[in-house]
Amino acid sequence: MYYALIGEEAPGALETRLAVRPEHLARLEALRDAGRLLLAGPMPAIDSPDPGPAGFAGSLVVAEFDSLASAEAWLAEDPYVREGVFARTRVHPFRKVLP
């Protein structure tokens, strides 16, 4: 089943986000390579594809996991979580309808 993994950015986390981004992307690429990633990306804090110093409001990942518990465990190991980029996280079951 798919799960939506949502991370809400901690204040002042942009520098840390940028520092650990390569490790974060490597984990997402592993999901992609396994055919489990539906979509992933950051949510800019302002209405711009490149928010610059305004940073990000958080990130969204929609990927396939065996269970809610395994999705939560995967997210708990993400460098954005470990390094405090996210102030809080949520995981919800997700059902793709369109396209």
Legacy VTK file of the C-alpha trace (Angstrom):
# vtk DataFile Version 3.0
C-alpha trace
ASCII
DATASET POLYDATA
POINTS 99 float
0.000 0.000 0.000
1.091 3.585 -0.530
1.739 5.923 2.397
2.077 9.710 2.485
5.050 10.724 4.626
4.897 14.390 5.597
7.620 16.314 7.357
7.001 19.823 8.685
10.109 21.994 8.680
11.670 23.155 11.935
12.404 26.899 12.133
15.890 27.737 10.916
16.533 24.271 9.456
17.552 25.313 5.921
21.308 25.007 6.466
20.944 21.544 7.997
18.532 20.493 5.233
21.066 21.436 2.575
23.906 19.672 4.409
22.123 16.306 4.688
20.221 16.500 1.396
22.550 14.085 -0.484
21.921 11.342 2.098
18.173 12.050 2.029
18.107 11.856 -1.778
20.066 8.595 -1.766
17.341 6.976 0.345
14.651 8.260 -2.016
16.599 6.998 -5.025
16.733 3.555 -3.413
12.927 3.580 -3.095
12.668 4.726 -6.722
15.056 2.027 -7.928
12.982 -0.588 -6.078
9.852 0.661 -7.892
8.239 1.831 -4.639
8.366 5.635 -4.992
5.290 7.383 -6.384
6.493 10.954 -5.792
8.707 13.000 -3.518
9.666 16.610 -3.102
9.971 19.658 -0.903
7.221 22.178 -0.208
8.650 25.698 -0.650
7.804 28.148 2.134
6.837 30.750 -0.472
5.122 30.593 -3.851
8.281 29.940 -5.823
10.033 26.862 -7.210
13.280 28.252 -5.718
12.450 29.807 -2.344
16.026 30.843 -1.622
16.556 31.895 1.995
12.811 31.566 2.718
13.442 27.821 2.741
10.815 25.145 2.899
7.622 24.376 4.801
8.490 20.682 4.716
8.527 17.678 2.404
6.169 15.070 1.025
7.010 11.497 0.039
4.450 9.035 -1.275
5.848 5.522 -1.440
4.861 1.889 -1.112
5.508 0.087 2.171
4.334 -3.203 3.650
2.564 -1.499 6.535
2.042 1.761 8.362
4.649 0.645 10.893
7.267 0.060 8.172
6.551 3.478 6.626
6.938 5.112 10.046
10.181 3.223 10.662
11.585 4.274 7.283
10.758 7.907 7.994
12.275 7.747 11.487
15.628 6.803 9.914
15.608 9.626 7.363
18.444 12.150 7.839
15.962 15.023 7.823
14.331 13.463 10.891
17.584 12.386 12.579
19.208 15.805 12.124
16.200 17.876 13.217
15.188 19.343 9.852
11.596 18.349 10.616
9.844 19.648 13.719
7.186 16.959 13.343
6.228 14.181 10.969
3.069 12.332 10.003
2.406 9.163 8.040
-0.969 8.394 6.480
-2.194 5.582 4.259
-2.596 6.891 0.712
-4.774 5.561 -2.068
-3.866 6.709 -5.566
-6.961 7.387 -7.658
-5.770 9.605 -10.547
-4.109 9.666 -12.979
LINES 1 100
99 0 1 2 3 4 5 6 7 8 9 10 11 12 13 14 15 16 17 18 19 20 21 22 23 24 25 26 27 28 29 30 31 32 33 34 35 36 37 38 39 40 41 42 43 44 45 46 47 48 49 50 51 52 53 54 55 56 57 58 59 60 61 62 63 64 65 66 67 68 69 70 71 72 73 74 75 76 77 78 79 80 81 82 83 84 85 86 87 88 89 90 91 92 93 94 95 96 97 98
